[in-house]
Amino acid sequence: MTLLTLKLTVEELEVLTTLASDQLFRTEFIDPKFPGYEQNSAKLSLGKALVGRLRSIIDPASATRTPSVRMTSA
């Protein structure tokens, strides 16, 4: 495994984490509805773990909290 060092501001990390989280939601719940879609559960699990790590970097107290569920109204 190759390790990389990346310098980001907190704001950049927040944006990146939000975008990654939104993409994971799409990958888990929206994309499977399309014909021919093949889900990669290992990649999805890795992505969820990574988003969790990024969130804990932004807010270390969030590591001890229960993840919140996002609800949207139509």
N, C-alpha and C positions, 0 to 999 in steps of 0.2 A: 504494500500500500504506500502510495506517495502522499506525503503531507505537504500542504501549502500554507503559507502565511498570507493573510489578506487584511489590509487595514481599511476599516469602514467607520464612519461616524455612527452614533447611536441611531440617528434618523434614517440613515441608509440601511442599517441592519433591520430596523422596524419595517421599512418598506419591503425589503427583500423577504423577510419572514412572512409578511402578509400576503405577498404575491405567491410564495411557495405554498402557504396554507390554502389559498384559494385554488391553486392548481391541483393540490391533492384532493380537495373536495370534488373538483371536476372529474379527476381521474377515478375516484371511488364511486361517485353517484351518477354522473351525467354520461360520461363516455361509454359505460357498459350498455347503454340503451341503443347505441349505434350498431348496425349490422357489421359483423366481422371483427369487432373489437375483442382483443385478447388481453385480459388483465394479468399483470405481473405483480402478484401479492408480495413477493420479496422486495421489489422495488418500492411498492407502496408503503410497506412497513419501515423500510430504511428512510423514506421521505418523512414519515410521521415522526420517527425518532430524531431526525435532523431538525425538523421544525421545533420540536420540544427542546432540543439543546440550544437552538438559537434564541428561543423565548426565555430560557433560563439565563442566558448571557445578558439579555436586555433587562430582565427583572428577576434577580436571583430568588426573590420571595415567591415567584410564580411556580417554582419547582415543587413547593410544598402544598400548593393549592390544587383543588380539583379542577380539571379543564372545564371551561364554560361552553355551553352549547349556543351557537349562533342561530337565532330565529329571524326570519324575514317575513313580512306580511305582503300579500299581493294586492 
